[in-house]
Amino acid sequence: MRALLPLAALIATAAAAVPPLPTGPDVNALRDAALKDELAWELTEALTTEVGPRAAGSAAEARARDWAVARLTALGFKNVRVEPFPINGWVRGEERAEVLAPFPQPLTITALGNSGATPAAGFTGEVIGFSSLEALEAAPASAVKGKIVFVTHRMAAMQDGSSYGPVGRIRRQGPTIASRKGAAAILIRSIGTDRHRNPHTGSQDWGEGAKPIPAAALSVPDAEQLERVLARAGAPVRLKLTVTPRFVGKRTSGNVIAEVPGYDPSAGIVLVGGHLDSWDLGTGAIDDAAGVAITAAAAKRIMDAGQPRRTIRVVWFGAEEIGLVGGRAYLAAHRGDKHAAIAESDFGADRVWRLDAKVSAAGVPVAARLAQALAPLGIVAGATDAASGSDIGPLSATGVPTFELQQDGTRYFDLHHTPDDTLDKIDPKQLQQNVAAWTTLLAIVANDATELGPVPPTAAH
């Protein structure tokens, strides 16, 4: 893998070689007007109020698709449709945990996606604690068999959210590892940075050789409490666990697609969007009602300014939370389409602070022009060979030029996948800054005459 190319170092030379757009909108004027945008807030408020939680494959996610088609059509988008696909259904049940000995007390938990179930009345087992996923991996099966595994960690809040990847392995892989070693159940410290008594759910899939066992997350304070109990007990810690989710067979999800047709079909498509589904604990405001609203509001502004050169395709992906199913379904259905560029908003609603791009050498001047236009919003230039997104990841990996407007993630994992993911956590002014950044991106990328790709395989991630 070649070293990252700092975009800031290329701006002076690249931008000087790029003439102004010969046709198209006044980018600066569009950017500044978007700082007063109200549509993104209206969409976020309406989706979280009129639909609420939107678990993949649920009746609520279906209502969200109907809602989305009606709203996007009313806003004037063209070719609005749903592209359905099947998923494996899973629904949450009862969730309780209680230390029985030596210090009796309740604990706050939530089941992880695809968790197996306890008997309806629950079961009691001995808890064995591990300080990391690596410690669990190293443990002999004889030490784990028949016990309730508990894995803890320390996750730091970071602006770019980069702690989520390595720490998130505990949720994504821990249940499979525990199951293979014969554990009766697994509890993890929530993958989050908050201090609230709200557990964080999230997806995990059972790997080869692992049978589903009960898998749940403790809120951060409860995880720390269990750590103290284990350290002080002096005797086996016995815990009663009741987790009763169900696998419900095939269900339907789908991607909602809408377009702003371009005047030059040969120029390709600029895809933007986010995911429509959410976890069921909150109302999915930051994850990801804000993202679908931001990108649709920006696309609407470009549409109202006049027909762009390239078609803008707004995609509200389904079933992202359970494993990026909508992104893979989109790639399977649209691999043959010419995608000039792609970008996704799926990291909350706090201000955009950095631009990253994954472009070929031919696309660097466009990225430089974009960085210059974004600078008045307080956005710094990042890399030119490192950018992706959740649902667009599969398409990005094929070499499609990718842009990433990095949002400030310092508080994102305080709220992520919890009951606290609600509308009141969104700052309207920061939301407007997001719309201004995305409007700028679309104004430039959808109108520039440059062929941006494909990105060489050495730059694909």
N, C-alpha and C positions, 0 to 999 in steps of 0.2 A: 504493500500500500504506500503510495507516495505521500509526502508530507502535506499537511493542510496548507492551502494558499491563502494568506490573509488578504481579504478583499480590500481593506483599507490601503494597503501598499500599492494596489493596482489602480486605484481611483484616478489619481492625477494623470497618469499616462493614458489609461483606457478612456476615461471620460472626455479627454481633450480630443480624442480621435472620433468621437461619436457626435454627429450633427444632431440638432433638434429633430423631433419627430416631424416628418414632412406633412403628415396629416394627423388628424385625431384631436383629442381634447387638450385643454390647457391643464396639464398635470398638477401644477402648483395650486391653481384655483380649485380643482376638484378635491385635492388633499385638504386644503384649508376649510372648504365648505363642509367636508365630512366630519370635522371636529364638532359640528353642531347636530350630527345625525341623531334622529330619534327612532328610526325604524328598527335598529338592532335591539334596543331596549323593548320596544313594542312586541317584537317577535319572541324574545326570550321570556317576557312576562306572560304572553299569551300561551306559549307552549307549556310552561311550567304550571300555569294556572288551569288551563282548559283540559290538559291531558295529565300533567303530573308525572309520576314515575313511569318509565317506559321500558320495562324489562324485555329483553329479546324474546320474541316468539309469543308474547302475551297479547291479550286483547287490547291492552293500553298501547302497545307498540303499533298495532293495527290502526287504532284510532289516530295515533300520531301521524301515520302515513296519510290517512284521509285528510287530516288537518293540514298537513304539509302541501298536498296537492291543491287543496282549496286556496290556501294562502299564496302559494307561488303563482298560481293561475291568476288570482285577483291582482297581484302585483305587476302582471304583464309579461311574465316569462313565457317562453314558447316551448313546445314539445315536452310539456310536463307529463310525467308518467311514473309508474312504479314498476320496477323490475324485481319480481319476487324470487325467493330461493328458500329451500328447506333448511331447517336447523334441528338439532336435537334439543328437545325441551327439558327444562329443569325448573322446579318451583320450590320456594322456601317453605319450611314448616315451623314447628316450635323450636326455640333456641334457649336453652338454660344450662347453666353450669353452677355447681355448688361444691365448695370444699367441705368435706364431711369430717376430716380429721387431719392434723391435730387441732386446727383452728377453724371451726365451722363458720362459713360465710359464703354469700353468693358472689358470683363473678359475672361480668357483662360480656357477652359474646355475640358473634353473628357467623352464620355458616359461610364458607367459601363456595364459589360457584362449582357445581358438579360434585359437591360433598355427598358422601354416602350417608346413611341414616343409622341411628341407634334404634333399638326397640322403642315402641311407643312410650313405654314407661321409663326409658333411659337405661343406663347401666352405670355401674360403679367400677372404677379401676384405680390403679396406682399411677401416679404421675412421675415421669422421669424427665429432667430438664437438660437442655443443651443450650450453650451460649451462642451457637452459630450453626448454619447449615453444614459447614465442614465438620463440626464436631458430631453431628448426627450421622453424616456419611461415614465417619471413621468408627462409629460405635459398632460392636459386634451385634449380630441379630439376637443373640441370647440375652443381651441386656435390654432389648427393646420389646421383644415378643410379648404380646398380651397386655402391654402397658399403654397409658395415654402419654404420648410424646408431647413435650412443650419446647418450642424453639423461640429464643428471644434474639434481640439484636439492638443496635442503636443506629437510627437513621437521622442524618443531619439535613436540615433545611438548606437548600442551595438554589441560587437564582436560576440556574439552568436545569434543575431537577435531575442532575446526573446521578444522584445517590439512589434513585428509584431502580435503575437497572440491576445493580449488584444485590441490593437488599431485597428487591422483589423476587429474587430466585427462591427465597424461603417460602413464599406463597406459591410460586409456580411449580417448584420441584419438590418442596418439602413433603407434601402429602404422598407423592409417588414413592419417595425414598422410605418414608415411614411404613407405608403399606408393604413394600417389598421385604422389609425387615420383620414383618409380622406384628406391627403395632395395632392396638385395638382402635386407636383414634389419634388425631393430632390437633393440638392447639398451637397457634403462633401468636406472637406479638403483632398487632396490626401494622401493616406497612404504611406508616404515617408519621408525621412530625408534630402532631398536636399533643396537648395535655388534657384533652377532654375525655369524658367517659363515653365516647362514641366509638364502637368498633368499626374497622374498615373491611368491607367485603372485597371481592375481586375474583378473577377467573383463575382456574387451574384445570389441567386435564390429566387424566390418569395415563401414565406411560405403560409401555409393554411390561407385562408381568405384575402389574399392580391392580388389585381389586379395590373398588371404592370403599373407603372407610370414612367415618365421621371426621370432617375437617372444618375447623372454625378458627376465627380470629378473636383474640381478647382485645378490648380497648387498651390503650397504652397504660393508663393508671392501673388497670386490673392485671396486666402482664407484669408490671413492676411489683404489684402486690404478691402475685404468685411466686415471683423470684424470691421475695423476702420470706414467704412461707417455706419454700423449699430450703433456703439457707438456714432457717432457724428451727426447722421441725424436729430434727434429731430422731425422726422415725418416718416410716413411709407416709407420704401425703396421698390421701384417698379423695377422689373427686367423683361426683355424680354428674354425668353429661347426658343431656337430652337434645338431640338434633334430628329433626324428622323431615328433611326435604324429600322430594320425589322426582324421579326421572319420568317424564310424561310422553315420551315418544316423539315422533316428527311433528314439528310446528312450522309455521310460515313466518319468515321475516322478509325484508325487501329493501332495496335502495330506491330513494326518490330522486328523480333527475329532472332538471329544468335547464333551459338554455337561453342565452342571448345570442342569436345567430349573427355570425360575422359576414362581412361582405366579400371575403376572399376564402372560399372553402378549401383551397389548396394550402392555406397557411396553417391549418390544423386547429386543435382545440386547446384552450387553457382551462384545465379542470381545477376547481376550488370547492371546498366544502368542509364538512365535519360529520359527526355521527349523530343520528337521530335517537337511537336507543340510549338507555341509561340503566344503572342499577336501581333496585327497588327501594332502597332505604331512604333516599332523599327525593327531590324533584328534578335532579339532573340539570341544575342551572349552570354550574361551571363546567360540567362534564356530561353533555356537551351542547346544551341548548344555546349557550353563548356563541359557540363556534359556528353552528349552522346559521345563527342570526347575523353574526359579523360578516361572514362571507356572502350571504344573500344580500345584505344591505349594501355592501360594496359593489356587487354585481349590478344591483338595481341602479346605483348611481352612474355606473358606466353606461348602462342601457339608456338612461334618461338623458345622457350627454350626447348621444348620437351612436350610430351603428359602429361597433369596433371592427377592426380588420379580421381578427380571429374570433371564432365562436367561443364564448364563455360557457362552460358547462358547470352548473352548480349541482353537486351530488351530496345528498344527505344519506349517509351510509346506514344500513341496518346491522344489528347483531355485532357491533364492534366489541362490546364489553366481554363477550364470551369467546373471543379469540379471532377478531378481525375477519369474521366470516363475510361481511359485506364487501370488504376490500378485495378478497380473493374472488368473490362472485363477480364483482365488477371487472376484474382483470380477465376472467374467463369469457365474459360476454363482449368485451371491448378491446381485446388484445390487438385486433386489426385496425382500430381507429388511429388516426394520426394525432397524437398528443404532443403539442408543442411545448407545454410546460404544465406542471402540477404543483399544488400547494394545499395544505390542510390546516385548519385551526382546531386544535384539540388539546389545549393546555390552560383552560380557564378563561378569564376575562381581564386579568391585570395587564398593565401596559406592555406593549411590544418594546423590547430594548435592543434586539440584535437581529440583523439580517444574515442568514446563511444561504448558500446556494450550492447546487451540484450541477455544474454546467460544463460544456466543452469549452475549448479555447475561444471558439466563435461567440459563445454566450457571455464571456467575461465582460466585454464592454457594456452589454445590457445590464448585467448585475451591477456594474459600476455606476451606470446612469441611475438605476433604481436606488442604490445606496445614497447617492447625492440627493435625490428627491426625498428620501426618508429622513435625512439628517435633521431637518428642522423639527421633527417629531421627537427628537432625543434618541434616535435609533442609531446604533453603531454598526459598522461593517464587520462581518465575521469572515467565514471561509467561502471558497468557491468550489470546493470538492466534497462538501459534507452537508447534506440536508436530507430530511425525510419527513415522515409523518406516520401515524398509525395505519389508517385505512389505505393510504396511498403508498405505503411501504412496498407491497408486492409490485406495483406498477413502476415505482422508482427504481427498484432493483433490476428492471429490464433495460435501464439506460435512459429513461425519459428525464429531461431536464427538470430539476426540482428546486423550488424555493421554500424557505422556512422562515417565517416571521416569529422569532423566539419571544414568548411572553415571559414576564417575570414570574418564576415559579416558587418564590420564597415561601408563600403561604399556601400553595396549591395542595400540598400533601397534608395540610391540616384538615382539609375538607373532602378530599378525594375519596369516593366510594363510601361515604358516611351519611347518616341522617342530616348532617349539617350542610349538605350540598343543596342549598336553597337560594331563592332569588335575592334575599336580603344581603347575601355575601358579595353581590356584584356592585362595583363602583361605576356609576353611569359615566363619569368623566373618563375613566380608564377604558371603558367599553368604547366610547367615541374615538379615543386615540387609536384603538384597534381598527375601527372602521376606516379611519383616515389612512392608516398604513396599508390596509388591504385595497382600498380604492386606488392608492398610488401604485401598488403592484399591478393591479389589473389595467390601469390606464396606460402603463408603460408596456407590459409584457403582451397584452392583447392587441397593441397597435404597432409595435416595433416590426420593422421589415426583416430583422435578422433571423436566420435559421439557427435555433439555439442548440440543436442536438443532432444525433444522439450523443450521449455522454459515453466516453470510452469505458470499457469494462473495468479498467484499473481504478476508475473514480467511483464506480458503483458500490453502494453499501447495502 
